[in-house]
Amino acid sequence: MWNYEKKLQYPVNITKCNPQMAQVIMSQFGGPDGELAASMRYLSQRYAMPYREVAGVLTDIGTEELAHMEIVSAIIYQLTKDLSPEEIKKSGFDKYYVDHTTGLWPQAAGGIPFNACEFQSKGDPVTDLFEDLAAEQKARSTYDNILRLIKDPEICDPIKFLREREIVHFQRFGESLRMVQEKLDCKNFYAVNPAFDKLCACEMNK
């Protein structure tokens, strides 16, 4: 059960429309490394995580990613809410506009719609945490790319906050992976070791 606080985790106050930048930032809503995929990834993985502390980290970060999706959505909305037909056509936002007007719909910057194939929930603690570490770095790289393209401080300010949180999440997943590795046994051993595998098979057949 969640308690919803009705305010953004970080303020978004954009005063000028910019549909071109909205199309770029859209990727962090519904793209392959965006906030929607991140929240669904971690909140799905937590059920099969055998260690309570690590399941708690997945719940915490998955919940925060929902808050980040809300920030990204607010950015996109404020960049597009007062567009004129001329601005829509000139910016190339017309293709999106035809299907969604200025409503929020999850897709990548290239126009590919979001789908669940963009994230993985494998049910293996080590596999899932490596997936999560990679996901946070890919999201950080995407924010780096956005910041290379955008110079408006009203947009850059919340984007920088989101980028910083990706780094914190990467660190927390690293700590979680170390916790899991300290508890490795024949049920979740993650390296090729024939002697170990043979021993485990013998133990499991007793």
C-alpha positions as protocol buffer text, in pm:
chain_id: "A"
residue {
  index: 1
  type: MET
  ca { x: 0 y: 0 z: 0 }
}
residue {
  index: 2
  type: TRP
  ca { x: 131 y: 346 z: -91 }
}
residue {
  index: 3
  type: ASN
  ca { x: 57 y: 689 z: 46 }
}
residue {
  index: 4
  type: TYR
  ca { x: 47 y: 951 z: -229 }
}
residue {
  index: 5
  type: GLU
  ca { x: 177 y: 1297 z: -147 }
}
residue {
  index: 6
  type: LYS
  ca { x: 18 y: 1541 z: -392 }
}
residue {
  index: 7
  type: LYS
  ca { x: 329 y: 1732 z: -496 }
}
residue {
  index: 8
  type: LEU
  ca { x: 624 y: 1665 z: -723 }
}
residue {
  index: 9
  type: GLN
  ca { x: 939 y: 1521 z: -568 }
}
residue {
  index: 10
  type: TYR
  ca { x: 1123 y: 1808 z: -739 }
}
residue {
  index: 11
  type: PRO
  ca { x: 957 y: 2127 z: -870 }
}
residue {
  index: 12
  type: VAL
  ca { x: 903 y: 2186 z: -1242 }
}
residue {
  index: 13
  type: ASN
  ca { x: 838 y: 2546 z: -1349 }
}
residue {
  index: 14
  type: ILE
  ca { x: 878 y: 2587 z: -1724 }
}
residue {
  index: 15
  type: THR
  ca { x: 746 y: 2913 z: -1872 }
}
residue {
  index: 16
  type: LYS
  ca { x: 814 y: 2868 z: -2246 }
}
residue {
  index: 17
  type: CYS
  ca { x: 681 y: 2606 z: -2487 }
}
residue {
  index: 18
  type: ASN
  ca { x: 940 y: 2395 z: -2664 }
}
residue {
  index: 19
  type: PRO
  ca { x: 787 y: 2095 z: -2847 }
}
residue {
  index: 20
  type: GLN
  ca { x: 1122 y: 1993 z: -2995 }
}
residue {
  index: 21
  type: MET
  ca { x: 1269 y: 1942 z: -2650 }
}
residue {
  index: 22
  type: ALA
  ca { x: 949 y: 1770 z: -2535 }
}
residue {
  index: 23
  type: GLN
  ca { x: 1002 y: 1507 z: -2805 }
}
residue {
  index: 24
  type: VAL
  ca { x: 1356 y: 1445 z: -2678 }
}
residue {
  index: 25
  type: ILE
  ca { x: 1258 y: 1425 z: -2312 }
}
residue {
  index: 26
  type: MET
  ca { x: 966 y: 1194 z: -2400 }
}
residue {
  index: 27
  type: SER
  ca { x: 1214 y: 905 z: -2404 }
}
residue {
  index: 28
  type: GLN
  ca { x: 1253 y: 926 z: -2028 }
}
residue {
  index: 29
  type: PHE
  ca { x: 878 y: 875 z: -1996 }
}
residue {
  index: 30
  type: GLY
  ca { x: 817 y: 582 z: -2229 }
}
residue {
  index: 31
  type: GLY
  ca { x: 1151 y: 496 z: -2387 }
}
residue {
  index: 32
  type: PRO
  ca { x: 1358 y: 179 z: -2335 }
}
residue {
  index: 33
  type: ASP
  ca { x: 1554 y: 330 z: -2045 }
}
residue {
  index: 34
  type: GLY
  ca { x: 1283 y: 560 z: -1912 }
}
residue {
  index: 35
  type: GLU
  ca { x: 1114 y: 600 z: -1578 }
}
residue {
  index: 36
  type: LEU
  ca { x: 804 y: 395 z: -1662 }
}
residue {
  index: 37
  type: ALA
  ca { x: 1019 y: 92 z: -1751 }
}
residue {
  index: 38
  type: ALA
  ca { x: 1230 y: 142 z: -1438 }
}
residue {
  index: 39
  type: SER
  ca { x: 934 y: 150 z: -1202 }
}
residue {
  index: 40
  type: MET
  ca { x: 774 y: -158 z: -1360 }
}
residue {
  index: 41
  type: ARG
  ca { x: 1108 y: -344 z: -1358 }
}
residue {
  index: 42
  type: TYR
  ca { x: 1182 y: -297 z: -988 }
}
residue {
  index: 43
  type: LEU
  ca { x: 827 y: -335 z: -861 }
}
residue {
  index: 44
  type: SER
  ca { x: 797 y: -662 z: -1057 }
}
residue {
  index: 45
  type: GLN
  ca { x: 1134 y: -801 z: -947 }
}
residue {
  index: 46
  type: ARG
  ca { x: 1073 y: -751 z: -575 }
}
residue {
  index: 47
  type: TYR
  ca { x: 829 y: -1043 z: -543 }
}
residue {
  index: 48
  type: ALA
  ca { x: 1085 y: -1309 z: -635 }
}
residue {
  index: 49
  type: MET
  ca { x: 1373 y: -1148 z: -441 }
}
residue {
  index: 50
  type: PRO
  ca { x: 1452 y: -1392 z: -156 }
}
residue {
  index: 51
  type: TYR
  ca { x: 1622 y: -1132 z: 68 }
}
residue {
  index: 52
  type: ARG
  ca { x: 1397 y: -895 z: 257 }
}
residue {
  index: 53
  type: GLU
  ca { x: 1646 y: -605 z: 263 }
}
residue {
  index: 54
  type: VAL
  ca { x: 1697 y: -620 z: -112 }
}
residue {
  index: 55
  type: ALA
  ca { x: 1324 y: -653 z: -180 }
}
residue {
  index: 56
  type: GLY
  ca { x: 1288 y: -335 z: 28 }
}
residue {
  index: 57
  type: VAL
  ca { x: 1542 y: -155 z: -192 }
}
residue {
  index: 58
  type: LEU
  ca { x: 1352 y: -263 z: -505 }
}
residue {
  index: 59
  type: THR
  ca { x: 1027 y: -135 z: -353 }
}
residue {
  index: 60
  type: ASP
  ca { x: 1183 y: 196 z: -248 }
}
residue {
  index: 61
  type: ILE
  ca { x: 1348 y: 265 z: -583 }
}
residue {
  index: 62
  type: GLY
  ca { x: 1052 y: 137 z: -786 }
}
residue {
  index: 63
  type: THR
  ca { x: 828 y: 377 z: -596 }
}
residue {
  index: 64
  type: GLU
  ca { x: 1068 y: 666 z: -648 }
}
residue {
  index: 65
  type: GLU
  ca { x: 1079 y: 592 z: -1020 }
}
residue {
  index: 66
  type: LEU
  ca { x: 701 y: 649 z: -1030 }
}
residue {
  index: 67
  type: ALA
  ca { x: 770 y: 992 z: -880 }
}
residue {
  index: 68
  type: HIS
  ca { x: 1033 y: 1051 z: -1148 }
}
residue {
  index: 69
  type: MET
  ca { x: 787 y: 953 z: -1420 }
}
residue {
  index: 70
  type: GLU
  ca { x: 558 y: 1220 z: -1275 }
}
residue {
  index: 71
  type: ILE
  ca { x: 838 y: 1481 z: -1297 }
}
residue {
  index: 72
  type: VAL
  ca { x: 917 y: 1389 z: -1659 }
}
residue {
  index: 73
  type: SER
  ca { x: 547 y: 1402 z: -1746 }
}
residue {
  index: 74
  type: ALA
  ca { x: 517 y: 1747 z: -1587 }
}
residue {
  index: 75
  type: ILE
  ca { x: 814 y: 1868 z: -1794 }
}
residue {
  index: 76
  type: ILE
  ca { x: 660 y: 1740 z: -2118 }
}
residue {
  index: 77
  type: TYR
  ca { x: 318 y: 1882 z: -2032 }
}
residue {
  index: 78
  type: GLN
  ca { x: 456 y: 2227 z: -1952 }
}
residue {
  index: 79
  type: LEU
  ca { x: 662 y: 2229 z: -2272 }
}
residue {
  index: 80
  type: THR
  ca { x: 359 y: 2155 z: -2490 }
}
residue {
  index: 81
  type: LYS
  ca { x: 41 y: 2276 z: -2315 }
}
residue {
  index: 82
  type: ASP
  ca { x: 5 y: 2612 z: -2496 }
}
residue {
  index: 83
  type: LEU
  ca { x: 125 y: 2524 z: -2845 }
}
residue {
  index: 84
  type: SER
  ca { x: -23 y: 2699 z: -3146 }
}
residue {
  index: 85
  type: PRO
  ca { x: -94 y: 2503 z: -3468 }
}
residue {
  index: 86
  type: GLU
  ca { x: 195 y: 2689 z: -3633 }
}
residue {
  index: 87
  type: GLU
  ca { x: 439 y: 2585 z: -3359 }
}
residue {
  index: 88
  type: ILE
  ca { x: 319 y: 2224 z: -3380 }
}
residue {
  index: 89
  type: LYS
  ca { x: 381 y: 2205 z: -3756 }
}
residue {
  index: 90
  type: LYS
  ca { x: 712 y: 2393 z: -3748 }
}
residue {
  index: 91
  type: SER
  ca { x: 859 y: 2179 z: -3467 }
}
residue {
  index: 92
  type: GLY
  ca { x: 771 y: 1839 z: -3611 }
}
residue {
  index: 93
  type: PHE
  ca { x: 537 y: 1773 z: -3320 }
}
residue {
  index: 94
  type: ASP
  ca { x: 248 y: 1729 z: -3564 }
}
residue {
  index: 95
  type: LYS
  ca { x: 281 y: 1349 z: -3591 }
}
residue {
  index: 96
  type: TYR
  ca { x: 249 y: 1308 z: -3215 }
}
residue {
  index: 97
  type: TYR
  ca { x: -26 y: 1572 z: -3201 }
}
residue {
  index: 98
  type: VAL
  ca { x: -244 y: 1392 z: -3455 }
}
residue {
  index: 99
  type: ASP
  ca { x: -261 y: 1081 z: -3237 }
}
residue {
  index: 100
  type: HIS
  ca { x: -253 y: 1230 z: -2886 }
}
residue {
  index: 101
  type: THR
  ca { x: -314 y: 1608 z: -2912 }
}
residue {
  index: 102
  type: THR
  ca { x: -96 y: 1722 z: -2617 }
}
residue {
  index: 103
  type: GLY
  ca { x: -190 y: 1432 z: -2391 }
}
residue {
  index: 104
  type: LEU
  ca { x: 87 y: 1225 z: -2235 }
}
residue {
  index: 105
  type: TRP
  ca { x: 149 y: 890 z: -2403 }
}
residue {
  index: 106
  type: PRO
  ca { x: 457 y: 674 z: -2339 }
}
residue {
  index: 107
  type: GLN
  ca { x: 695 y: 644 z: -2631 }
}
residue {
  index: 108
  type: ALA
  ca { x: 1064 y: 679 z: -2709 }
}
residue {
  index: 109
  type: ALA
  ca { x: 1212 y: 988 z: -2872 }
}
residue {
  index: 110
  type: GLY
  ca { x: 1209 y: 798 z: -3203 }
}
residue {
  index: 111
  type: GLY
  ca { x: 834 y: 737 z: -3174 }
}
residue {
  index: 112
  type: ILE
  ca { x: 845 y: 369 z: -3071 }
}
residue {
  index: 113
  type: PRO
  ca { x: 568 y: 301 z: -2817 }
}
residue {
  index: 114
  type: PHE
  ca { x: 645 y: 163 z: -2473 }
}
residue {
  index: 115
  type: ASN
  ca { x: 609 y: -210 z: -2416 }
}
residue {
  index: 116
  type: ALA
  ca { x: 707 y: -451 z: -2140 }
}
residue {
  index: 117
  type: CYS
  ca { x: 978 y: -613 z: -2356 }
}
residue {
  index: 118
  type: GLU
  ca { x: 1194 y: -314 z: -2261 }
}
residue {
  index: 119
  type: PHE
  ca { x: 1260 y: -448 z: -1912 }
}
residue {
  index: 120
  type: GLN
  ca { x: 1331 y: -785 z: -1756 }
}
residue {
  index: 121
  type: SER
  ca { x: 1218 y: -966 z: -1444 }
}
residue {
  index: 122
  type: LYS
  ca { x: 1403 y: -1298 z: -1435 }
}
residue {
  index: 123
  type: GLY
  ca { x: 1344 y: -1421 z: -1080 }
}
residue {
  index: 124
  type: ASP
  ca { x: 1716 y: -1474 z: -1016 }
}
residue {
  index: 125
  type: PRO
  ca { x: 1863 y: -1230 z: -761 }
}
residue {
  index: 126
  type: VAL
  ca { x: 2200 y: -1180 z: -931 }
}
residue {
  index: 127
  type: THR
  ca { x: 2057 y: -1162 z: -1282 }
}
residue {
  index: 128
  type: ASP
  ca { x: 1794 y: -908 z: -1182 }
}
residue {
  index: 129
  type: LEU
  ca { x: 2038 y: -685 z: -994 }
}
residue {
  index: 130
  type: PHE
  ca { x: 2282 y: -675 z: -1286 }
}
residue {
  index: 131
  type: GLU
  ca { x: 1986 y: -580 z: -1504 }
}
residue {
  index: 132
  type: ASP
  ca { x: 1908 y: -300 z: -1258 }
}
residue {
  index: 133
  type: LEU
  ca { x: 2266 y: -170 z: -1244 }
}
residue {
  index: 134
  type: ALA
  ca { x: 2277 y: -155 z: -1623 }
}
residue {
  index: 135
  type: ALA
  ca { x: 1935 y: 14 z: -1634 }
}
residue {
  index: 136
  type: GLU
  ca { x: 2045 y: 293 z: -1403 }
}
residue {
  index: 137
  type: GLN
  ca { x: 2357 y: 360 z: -1609 }
}
residue {
  index: 138
  type: LYS
  ca { x: 2157 y: 364 z: -1933 }
}
residue {
  index: 139
  type: ALA
  ca { x: 1911 y: 611 z: -1778 }
}
residue {
  index: 140
  type: ARG
  ca { x: 2201 y: 827 z: -1659 }
}
residue {
  index: 141
  type: SER
  ca { x: 2349 y: 821 z: -2011 }
}
residue {
  index: 142
  type: THR
  ca { x: 2013 y: 925 z: -2156 }
}
residue {
  index: 143
  type: TYR
  ca { x: 1993 y: 1220 z: -1918 }
}
residue {
  index: 144
  type: ASP
  ca { x: 2351 y: 1311 z: -2015 }
}
residue {
  index: 145
  type: ASN
  ca { x: 2242 y: 1315 z: -2380 }
}
residue {
  index: 146
  type: ILE
  ca { x: 1939 y: 1530 z: -2299 }
}
residue {
  index: 147
  type: LEU
  ca { x: 2157 y: 1780 z: -2112 }
}
residue {
  index: 148
  type: ARG
  ca { x: 2392 y: 1803 z: -2413 }
}
residue {
  index: 149
  type: LEU
  ca { x: 2096 y: 1911 z: -2627 }
}
residue {
  index: 150
  type: ILE
  ca { x: 1919 y: 2144 z: -2384 }
}
residue {
  index: 151
  type: LYS
  ca { x: 2056 y: 2468 z: -2238 }
}
residue {
  index: 152
  type: ASP
  ca { x: 1740 y: 2623 z: -2093 }
}
residue {
  index: 153
  type: PRO
  ca { x: 1795 y: 2627 z: -1713 }
}
residue {
  index: 154
  type: GLU
  ca { x: 1422 y: 2584 z: -1646 }
}
residue {
  index: 155
  type: ILE
  ca { x: 1439 y: 2246 z: -1817 }
}
residue {
  index: 156
  type: CYS
  ca { x: 1792 y: 2149 z: -1715 }
}
residue {
  index: 157
  type: ASP
  ca { x: 1732 y: 2199 z: -1343 }
}
residue {
  index: 158
  type: PRO
  ca { x: 1485 y: 1909 z: -1291 }
}
residue {
  index: 159
  type: ILE
  ca { x: 1673 y: 1695 z: -1546 }
}
residue {
  index: 160
  type: LYS
  ca { x: 1994 y: 1733 z: -1341 }
}
residue {
  index: 161
  type: PHE
  ca { x: 1805 y: 1625 z: -1029 }
}
residue {
  index: 162
  type: LEU
  ca { x: 1678 y: 1313 z: -1209 }
}
residue {
  index: 163
  type: ARG
  ca { x: 2028 y: 1234 z: -1333 }
}
residue {
  index: 164
  type: GLU
  ca { x: 2168 y: 1255 z: -979 }
}
residue {
  index: 165
  type: ARG
  ca { x: 1906 y: 1009 z: -856 }
}
residue {
  index: 166
  type: GLU
  ca { x: 2011 y: 756 z: -1120 }
}
residue {
  index: 167
  type: ILE
  ca { x: 2361 y: 763 z: -972 }
}
residue {
  index: 168
  type: VAL
  ca { x: 2225 y: 712 z: -619 }
}
residue {
  index: 169
  type: HIS
  ca { x: 2011 y: 420 z: -738 }
}
residue {
  index: 170
  type: PHE
  ca { x: 2313 y: 262 z: -907 }
}
residue {
  index: 171
  type: GLN
  ca { x: 2500 y: 280 z: -577 }
}
residue {
  index: 172
  type: ARG
  ca { x: 2211 y: 125 z: -384 }
}
residue {
  index: 173
  type: PHE
  ca { x: 2180 y: -160 z: -632 }
}
residue {
  index: 174
  type: GLY
  ca { x: 2556 y: -217 z: -600 }
}
residue {
  index: 175
  type: GLU
  ca { x: 2514 y: -250 z: -222 }
}
residue {
  index: 176
  type: SER
  ca { x: 2222 y: -488 z: -279 }
}
residue {
  index: 177
  type: LEU
  ca { x: 2430 y: -703 z: -516 }
}
residue {
  index: 178
  type: ARG
  ca { x: 2703 y: -732 z: -252 }
}
residue {
  index: 179
  type: MET
  ca { x: 2442 y: -843 z: 3 }
}
residue {
  index: 180
  type: VAL
  ca { x: 2320 y: -1113 z: -235 }
}
residue {
  index: 181
  type: GLN
  ca { x: 2674 y: -1229 z: -318 }
}
residue {
  index: 182
  type: GLU
  ca { x: 2752 y: -1271 z: 52 }
}
residue {
  index: 183
  type: LYS
  ca { x: 2467 y: -1524 z: 71 }
}
residue {
  index: 184
  type: LEU
  ca { x: 2547 y: -1725 z: -242 }
}
residue {
  index: 185
  type: ASP
  ca { x: 2488 y: -2100 z: -229 }
}
residue {
  index: 186
  type: CYS
  ca { x: 2416 y: -2377 z: -477 }
}
residue {
  index: 187
  type: LYS
  ca { x: 2071 y: -2233 z: -544 }
}
residue {
  index: 188
  type: ASN
  ca { x: 2194 y: -1900 z: -676 }
}
residue {
  index: 189
  type: PHE
  ca { x: 2561 y: -1947 z: -767 }
}
residue {
  index: 190
  type: TYR
  ca { x: 2634 y: -1717 z: -1056 }
}
residue {
  index: 191
  type: ALA
  ca { x: 2968 y: -1830 z: -1205 }
}
residue {
  index: 192
  type: VAL
  ca { x: 3071 y: -2136 z: -1406 }
}
residue {
  index: 193
  type: ASN
  ca { x: 3234 y: -2379 z: -1163 }
}
residue {
  index: 194
  type: PRO
  ca { x: 3191 y: -2750 z: -1258 }
}
residue {
  index: 195
  type: ALA
  ca { x: 3327 y: -2877 z: -926 }
}
residue {
  index: 196
  type: PHE
  ca { x: 3085 y: -2657 z: -734 }
}
residue {
  index: 197
  type: ASP
  ca { x: 2794 y: -2757 z: -959 }
}
residue {
  index: 198
  type: LYS
  ca { x: 2873 y: -3126 z: -908 }
}
residue {
  index: 199
  type: LEU
  ca { x: 2886 y: -3081 z: -532 }
}
residue {
  index: 200
  type: CYS
  ca { x: 2553 y: -2897 z: -536 }
}
residue {
  index: 201
  type: ALA
  ca { x: 2391 y: -3170 z: -745 }
}
residue {
  index: 202
  type: CYS
  ca { x: 2506 y: -3428 z: -490 }
}
residue {
  index: 203
  type: GLU
  ca { x: 2371 y: -3220 z: -203 }
}
residue {
  index: 204
  type: MET
  ca { x: 2034 y: -3166 z: -370 }
}
residue {
  index: 205
  type: ASN
  ca { x: 1996 y: -3540 z: -444 }
}
residue {
  index: 206
  type: LYS
  ca { x: 2041 y: -3644 z: -80 }
}
